[in-house]
Amino acid sequence: MGWYLAYFSIYFIALFAIGIYYYFRVTTSTDYNIAGWNMGFWPIVGTIISTWCGAAVFIGWVGMGFT
């Protein structure tokens, strides 16, 4: 049981540290949403398309459930 608590604690502390690091690094909503346009063309296109497809599929399946 002690090892589980140790692993969980280390994991939680690592995630918290990463979150604090990026909290101070990201300053605008553009930095948060699309990495400040620093990723290149194709990763940004993939991000936008996957966002559109994800929303369309979710709304479409809900709509099909009520028909």
C-alpha positions as CSV (number, residue, x, y, z in Angstrom):
1,M,0.0,0.0,0.0
2,G,2.9,2.3,0.7
3,W,4.3,2.0,-2.8
4,Y,0.9,3.0,-4.3
5,L,0.8,6.1,-2.2
6,A,4.4,6.9,-3.1
7,Y,3.7,6.5,-6.9
8,F,0.5,8.6,-6.6
9,S,2.3,11.3,-4.7
10,I,5.2,11.5,-7.1
11,Y,2.8,11.6,-10.1
12,F,0.7,14.3,-8.5
13,I,3.7,16.4,-7.6
14,A,5.1,16.1,-11.2
15,L,1.8,17.1,-12.7
16,F,1.5,20.0,-10.3
17,A,5.0,21.2,-11.2
18,I,4.3,21.0,-15.0
19,G,1.1,22.9,-14.5
20,I,2.8,25.7,-12.5
21,Y,5.6,25.9,-15.1
22,Y,3.2,26.3,-18.0
23,Y,0.9,28.6,-16.0
24,F,3.7,31.2,-16.0
25,R,4.8,30.5,-19.5
26,V,1.4,31.0,-21.2
27,T,0.3,34.6,-21.3
28,T,-2.4,34.9,-23.9
29,S,-5.3,32.8,-25.1
30,T,-3.5,32.3,-28.4
31,D,-0.6,30.7,-26.5
32,Y,-3.0,28.4,-24.8
33,N,-5.2,27.4,-27.7
34,I,-2.7,26.9,-30.5
35,A,0.7,27.3,-28.9
36,G,1.2,30.8,-30.2
37,W,1.3,29.7,-33.8
38,N,4.8,28.1,-33.1
39,M,3.8,24.5,-34.0
40,G,3.9,24.7,-37.8
41,F,1.2,24.5,-40.3
42,W,0.1,20.9,-40.3
43,P,-0.1,20.4,-36.5
44,I,-2.4,23.4,-36.3
45,V,-4.5,22.2,-39.2
46,G,-4.8,18.8,-37.5
47,T,-5.8,20.5,-34.3
48,I,-8.5,22.6,-35.9
49,I,-9.9,19.7,-38.0
50,S,-10.0,17.3,-35.0
51,T,-11.8,19.9,-32.9
52,W,-14.5,20.4,-35.6
53,C,-14.9,16.6,-36.2
54,G,-15.1,15.9,-32.5
55,A,-17.9,18.4,-31.9
56,A,-19.8,17.3,-35.1
57,V,-19.6,13.6,-34.1
58,F,-20.8,14.3,-30.5
59,I,-23.7,16.5,-31.6
60,G,-24.6,14.1,-34.4
61,W,-24.8,11.0,-32.2
62,V,-26.9,12.9,-29.6
63,G,-29.2,14.0,-32.4
64,M,-29.5,10.4,-33.7
65,G,-30.4,9.2,-30.3
66,F,-33.5,11.4,-30.1
67,T,-34.9,10.5,-33.5
